[in-house]
Amino acid sequence: MILSLHPVNPQQRHLEQVAEVLSRDGVIAYPTDTLYGLGCLVSRKKAVDRIQAMKGRDPKKPMSILCSDMEMLCRYTRHLDTPTFRILKQMFPGPYTAVLPCSREVPRHLQSKRTVGLRIPDHTFCRAIARLVGEPIITTSCNVSGEEPLTTSWEIQEALGHLLDLVVDCGDPAGLASTVVDLTGDEPVLLRQGAGPWPL
């Protein structure tokens, strides 16, 4: 099923409908500021496993998580030094993924080498739904592993609708993956050049 929301001011009743789906171990497809994502609540391992199976990808390959704001992001990483915090403030909200050390809040099933990919997209729906449910949601590109990402709600409904609980239509994403930057060391390391310019 496709649920259409206003791209700038998503209707509260529709946000609550999406939150209800997520709270029942649901899996959704939704637009971000980069690509369409597949998502569920980070705390729901059953739903995370569904996404892994849907994509046909290695369960050991990490998936990023999407936060509503810096306050939520800081709960999922260990203490940030001032230079790293300044970089994050420049990156977010925006088309970036920051690889950071995990805090204890990150479920074990989402940890990879004790790091986690964190995002705060420049997208109203993404931030609003994470704020409403009170925890981050998974964000991984909407495609079968090795295939091109699906770019519209109708394509997703046709290809994956039978595996999803909901497809959210809330404006089309830019169509480029996020820029991934590793911030775990002394200096930032660019892991993937995407929609966000680097260096900042």
N, C-alpha and C positions, 0 to 999 in steps of 0.2 A: 504494500500500500504506500502511495506517495502522499505525504502531508506537506502542503504548501504554507510557508510562513513569509511574512513581510521581511525583506532583506535588511531593512534599517531598524524597524521597530517590530520585532517578532511578537505576535499576540501571546499574552500571558497564558491563556487557556491552552494554546497549542504547545507552549513550552512545558506546561504541567503534564500534558498528554505524553510528550517525549520522555519526561522525567519518570512518569509511571511505567512506561515500557522498559526503561533502563533499570528501574528498581526491581523488575521481575526477571533479572538475568537476560534482558533483551539485548539484541545487537541491531544497531542502526547504521545506515549510510548517511553521511551529512557533508555539506560543503564547508571548507575552511578558506583561508585567504590564499591557499596554494593549490591543493587538489581536493577532490572528494575523499573523505576518509571513511573507514569502517571503525565503529566505536562501541564501547560498552563501559560500564563502571570499572575502574581499576581494581576494585576489591572483589569482583565477581569472577573467580577463576573459571567457573563453568562457561561463562560467556566469552572469556578470553580464549579458552580452548576451542570454542565454536569458530571464532575468527581465524585462529591458526588453521583449523581444518578447512574452512571456506577458501582460504588463500592457498592452501597446500604448501605451506612454507615450513621450514625447520623451526620447531618450537624453541630451539636455543637462540634463534635470531631475535634480538630485542625489538620491542615495539615502544614507540614514544608515548608520552602521556601529555594531555592538554590541560592547562590550568586556566583559571578565570583571571588571575592577577598575580602580582609578585608575592603577596602574602601567602597564597596557596602554594606557589612554586617553592617558596622557601621552606615549607613543611616537608618537601620531598627530596631535599638535598641537605648535606651537612653544612656546617657554618661557612658562610661565604665571606671571603676577605673583601676589603673595600674595592680594589681594582676589578675583581670579578663582578661584584655587584654593579659597578659603574658600566661595565660592558653589557650586562644583562639589561640594564635600564635603557641602553641605546638600542638593543636588539628587539625588545618587546614593548608593546605588542607589535608583531611583525612576522615576516615569512622566514623565520629561523627556527632551528632546533639546537638547543644547547645540551651537550653531553656533560653531566656533572656527577659528582659522587653521590651515591644513594644515601638517604637517611633511613631510619628504621621504619618510616611510614610507607616506604615502597614495598609492595608485596613481593615475596621471594620469586613468584612466578614471572615477575617483570624485570628482575635484576639480571644484568649481564656484566660479569667482571666487576661487580659492585658499583656500576655506573648506571645512569638512567638518562634517556633523552627527554628533555622538557620543552614544551612550547606554550606560548601565549599568543594565539593568532590575532591578527588585526581583523577580527570578524565578530560581529555583534552576537550572532546566534551561539557560536562556540563558547564565548565567555559567559553568556547568559545561562546556558544549560549547565555548565560546570559550577557556576555560582548557585544555581537552584538546587542541584543535587548535593552540593557540599563536598564534592571530591572531584578529582580529575577524571577525564574519560580517555580511553585508549584512542590513539590516532595512528592509523596505518593506511597506506594508499589503498584505494578501492579497486582491487584487481586480483586475478589469480596470479600467483607467483610466476614471474617470467614473462607475463603478458603486459601490454600497455594499460595504464590506468583508465578506468571508465570516467567519462567527463560530464555526463548529464544524468539527471534523475531518471529519465526514461530509459537510457541505456542500462543503468544499474538495475532498474526494476525488471527489465527484460532478461538480463543475464543472471542476476543474483537474487531477484525479488523473492523467490521461493525459499531462500535460505535466511532472509532477513525478516526482522519484526517490523521494520519501518524504514522508508526512504524519505529523508527530509529534503525538500526543495526550498532553498532560501537564497537564491541568486547563484550564478555560476562562478566557480573559483577561477583564479588566474590561469591555471593549467600548467604551472611549473612547480616542481617539488621544492621543499624548503631547503635553505642553505644550512648545512650541519657543521657546527663548530665544537671542537673538544676543548672544554675549559677546565680539565682536571689537572693540567700541568702548570708549570711556571709561565708559559706563554700560550695564547690561543693557537689551536691547530685547525685549519680548514680541512674537513673530511669530505665534504661534498659542496660544490658550488651550485646553488639553485636560484630561487627567485630573489633572495635578499643579497644585495651587494656586499662584497667583502674584499678588503678591509672596510670597516665602518667609516 
